[in-house]
Amino acid sequence: MLERKTIAYEKAVLIGVVNREQNEEKVNEYLDELEFLTYTAGGEVAKRFIQRVEVPNPRTYIGTGKMEEVEQFVSSEEIGSVIFDDELTPVQQRNIEKQLRCKILDRTGLILDIFAQRAKTSYARTQVELAQYEYLLPRLTGLWTHLERQRGGIGMRGPGETEIETDRRIVRDRIALLKKKLSKIDRQMETQRGNRGALVRVALVGYTNVGKSTLMNVISKSEVFAENKLFATLDTTVRKVVIGNLPFLLSDTVGFIRKLPTQLVESFKSTLDEVREADLLLHVVDISHPNFEEHINSVNQILDEIDSADKPTVMVFNKIDRYTPETIEDDDLVTTKTEKHFTLDEWKQTWMSKLGNDVLFISALNKENLEEFRKHVYEKVRAIHVSRFPYNNFLYPEELYE
């Protein structure tokens, strides 16, 4: 009988801070997401540390007393990684590593590590490698301990060049090479997009792990990789879809996340070009997540950064099968009703009603309300097609949808 393999997760500690910008409840929400990121990367969270600080310590981010508390726990529990929810400066990361003597990661470094694991194609690996090098460059001093050595030899006489400077130059050269390689691939992909003809382009966008790939599989009847982990999809997948008698192109893009590293936005520029060139966006939202409104804001912010916020958009609230509002007991006269107690019908009467007909509630996994979804997408795509080709709109009359 074969033995079942057990996955060895690396023990990790999470650290967040309460300040004027984020209260304790918000910090715990962020740490919940950070724990999911850690799990996705192959880690297991042993403990969380939260400290209230108005201004981060310039040397160690958190205060001296809290650092000693973390140090004691790390040494006694054999912790492999300490992960901070906010981005650390190179100096902070170096100082913390010296004191805790273990791997120190911030949110950006953790996301980059997940992207490195998830990258399957040569293009995705090149994008991730570029982002990693750009993140690594200012942190080189924390990774090399031989800074005092000088490089001599032909062409290096005189003051010489410290090894860290040589390493920086090598990394800069590598960054330049990767950018050149990506630029070449970008031109190839631009040509590919141009060769797709005049079909209407629809792009699935949304926060990570909201069910975009699952919806893509259901609508296009394809086999896009989908998993209940963050960033299951890195490579853009494009499929030709036919609803009724109307063909269009549907693309599944990389998921967004709050505090998305700047390096990733830049290195995944070509992937995001699928969004820029789309005629219609389907903004998929996990309505079962307690912070889905904040996720919407995060996605809209990134769409704004890539000049795509003004595109025609349909809000698709997914996972209605998992949505369960909190209930208030009849005898509970203290609890005030808040958004967490809203039913789906009550949510529909809020700001969502101002979006008009461009709001859908579905379950891609259980295929609930998918017929309504298909019909609405058909109408949207047909309107774009007719405006683009008014002379052949008779080919796609609305009554042929049925």
N, C-alpha and C positions, 0 to 999 in steps of 0.2 A: 504493500500500500504506500502510495507516494505521500510524503510529508508536505503539508501546506506551508508555503513560504510566508514568513512573517516580515512585514516591512519595519525596518528599524528607523524610527523617526528621531531626528536630532532634537535634544531638549533646548528650549529657548525661553528667554525672558523678554517681556514687552515693557516698554517705558513710554508713558505719555505725561503731558503737563497740562495743568489747568491754569488759564490766564484770562485776560480781558476778552480775548477773541473766542474762547471756547470754555464753557462751564464743564462741570464734572460729568453731567449726563452726556454731553456731546463727546467728551474725551472717551467715555466708555463705548459709545457708538463707533468712534474711530478705531478703538482698540479691538472691537469685535471684528471689524473688517480686516485689521492688521493680523488678527489671529487666523482668519480665513486665508489670507495671503501666506502666512507662515505655514499653514497646513498644506496649501497648494505647492509650496516650495519644498516640502518634505520635512517640516519641523513639527514639534509638539510643544505647546506652550505650557511651561511649568508654573509660571506666576506672572502677575502684572504688578508694575509699580507705577503709582500716580503721585505727582507732587504739584503743589500749587506754587507757581513762580510767576511774578509779574514780568521779569526780564530773564531770559535764559542765561545761565552762567557761561561767560565767553570761553572758559577753559574746558568745562565738562558738561555743559548744557543744563544738568540738574545740580542741586546744591551738594555741598561736601558731605553733610550727614546722610543724605539719601544715597549718595555714591557709596559710602561705607556700608550701608545696609544692603545695597545691591551686590557689592563685592563679597560680603559674607555669605549671601545666599548662593552666588555663582560658584564660589569655592567649595561650599559644603554639599551642593547638589550636582556638581560636575556638569554645569551648563555649557553648551557648546557655542551658543550665540546669544547676544543681547541686541535687541532690535528696537530702535527708536521710531516713534510714529512721525516725527518731523525730520527734515533734512538737516544733517550735521555739517558744520564747517570742517574742512580738512584738519584744522588745529584741534577742534573738539574731538574728532574721531581718533586722532593720534594720541591725545592725552587719555582718553577713556580706555583705549587698547592697552596702554602702558599700565594703567591701574588695575583693570579687570583681567588682563592676560587671557582674553578669548576673542572670538570674532565679534566685531562691532559692525552692525548694519543699520542704515536708516531706511525709511520707507522707499526712497528712490532705488537704493542698492538692492533691496528685496524684490522690487518689481522687475528690475533689470535681470536678476537671477532667474525669476520665473520665465521671463521672455526668452532667456538663453535656453532653458529647458524645453520650452514649447516650440521654438523655431525649428521647423522641419525642412523647408526648402532653402536652397542656396541664397535666394533673395532675402528671405526673412532672417537668416543667420547673418548676412552682411549688414542688414539694418540694425540688428541687435548688437553686433560687434562694434559698429560705429558709435552707438549710444554708450556702450560700456567704456570705450576708450575716451570719449569726451567726458564721461563721469570720472574716469580714473586719473586723467591728466593732472588736475590740481591736487590729487591725493597721493601722488607718487612718493612724497617724502615720508609718508607713514608706512610705506611698503618696503623701503630700502634702508638698511642700517649701515651701509658702507659709504656714506656721503663724503667722508674725509679723504677717500682715495682719489688720486689724480690719474688721468689718462694721459700717457706720454706717447713717444714715438714720432714718426714722420708727420709733420704738419701739426703736431700738438705740443711743440716746445714753447717755452715762455710760461705764462700763467697756467696754461693747460685748461682742461675742461673737466669739471667734476663729473663723476659717473652719473649722478642724478640728472645733470644737464644732458648727458648723452642719452639717458633713458627718455627724458622728455622729448628730445629731438626724434628719437625712434618712434615714440608714440605719435608725435605730430605728423611724421612721415606716413605712418600707418593710417592715420585719420584722413590725410590728403588722398592716399591711395584708395581707401574705402569710398570716399566721396566721389572720386573719379569713376569707380566701379559702379556705384549706385546711379550716377548720372547717366552712364551708358545703359544700364538696365531701365532707367526711367524713360529714356528715348525709345527703347524697344517696346515698353509697355504702352507708351503713348501711341505708338504705331499700331499696336494690337487693338487699343481702344478705338482708334480711328477706323480700323478695318471691320468693326462690328456693324457698320452700316448706320442707318438712321433709326434703329429701334429705340423705343423709349427706355430709359435707364432708371431703375428703382434701386435704392440702397437701403439696407437695414442698418440702423444706427442705434446706439443705446449704451447704457452702462454695462460693465462686464457681468456675465452670468445672469442675464435677464431672459434668456431663451431665444436669442436671435438665430442660432444655428439650428435649434429644434424647429423653429418656425420655417426656416429655409428648407429643411428636409421635408416638412409636410407639404409646403406649397410647390416646391420644385420636384418632389419625389426623388431626391438625390440622397447621398450618404455623406453629408458633411459631418466631421467629427464634432460631437457634442458631449459635454461632461459637466457634472455639477462641481466645477472648480473654476477659479478665476482665470481669465485669459486662455480658455480652451482653444480659441481661434486666433491665430496671428496672421495667417495668409488670407488675403481676400479671395473669396470664391465667387465666381460669376456663373450663373446658370440661365439658360433660355427657358422662360416660363410661358405657358399659354393658358389664359383664363378665358372661358367661352371660346371665341375664335380669334382672340387678340394676343399676339406674341409680344413679349418685352423681356428685357434683361434684368435679372435680380441679383444683387451682390450682397454678400455677407462680409462685414468689415470687422476689424479688431475692436474689442469692447473698450469703452472709456472708463476712467476712474477718477475720483477726486484726487487732487494733488498729482496729476499725471506729470511725470518728469518732462522737463522742457526738451531734454535730449531725445526722448522718444517721439515727441510731436514732430521734431525736425527730421529725425532719421526715418520715420514712417510717413514722410511727406507723400511719397508716391502711392502708398497704400490708401492714404486719405484722399488722394486725387479721385478715387472712385466716388467718394462722397461729393467732392467739389463738382464733378461732371455729371452727377445724377440729376434727373429731371424731377424726381419725387423722392422724398425721404420718408421711411417708415420708422418712426421713433418708438422703439420697443421699450416698455417699462415693466419692471417686476412690481406689480401693485401689492404683492404679499409682503414686500420688504417694508419694515416700519419707516425707513428713511427714503422712500421712493421719490418724494418731492425734491429732496436735496440731490438725489441722483439726476433728476431731470435738469436741475440748475447746472450741475457739473457738466452734463452733456451739452447743454445749450452754450455754456461758456467756451467749450472746446470748438463747437461748431462756429461760434463767432470768431475764434482765433483763426480758423481756416476759411473764413469768408463764405460760410454756408448757412448762416443762421436765418437768412431770408428766403430760403428755398421752400416750395410747397411741401408741407409736412402733415402726415397723419399720425396722431398719437395712438399707439396700440398698447393697451394695458393688458399685459399677459399674466398668466398664473392665477386667474380668478378662482381656480379650484383650490388654491392654497390660502386664499384670503379669508381670515377669520377675525372679525373685529372683537375687541374686548367688550365684555358685557357689564352692565351696571345692575346690581341687585336692587329690587324694589325698596328694600329696607335700608339701602345705603344712601343716606341723605347728605353725606359729606362730599362724596366724589362728584366732581364737576365733569360734565361730558366734554370730551376733547375729540380731536381728529382720529385718535386711535380707537374710538368707539363708533366711528362712522361705518354704516353698511355701504355696500357698493352703490345702492340707489341714492344714499345721502351724498356720497362722493360725486355722483353724476350731477348733483344740483349745485356743486361748488364752482370754483373757477373753471372746471372742466366744461361746464355748460356754455361758457363764452367761446369755446373753440368750435362751436356749431356741430356740423355733421362729421368733422374730422377727428372723432374720438371713437375708438372701438374697444370692447372688452372681450378678451378671448382666453382660451387655454390651449396653447399649441400642443401640449403633451396629451391632453384628453380630447383634443379636436372639438372643443366647445366654441360655438359661434363662428366657426371657420367659413361657413357659407356666406354669412353677412360680411366677413372680412374680404373674401374673394370678390363679392359683388361690388363692394366699395372701392377696392383697388382697381377693379375693371373699369369702373366709371371714371376714376381719376386718370388712369392711363389712357383711356379712350379720349378724354377731353384734351389731353396733351397731344395725342396723335392727330386728332382732327384739326387742332390749331396749327400743327406743323404741316399736315398734308390735307388741306381742305378739299382737294380734288378727288380723293379716294375714300372719303368718309362713309360712302355707301357700302364699303367692304365690311365695315364693323358696326352695323346698326345695333342699338342697345337691346332690341328684343332677341337678338341671337345669343345673348348671354345664357339664357335658359336652355 
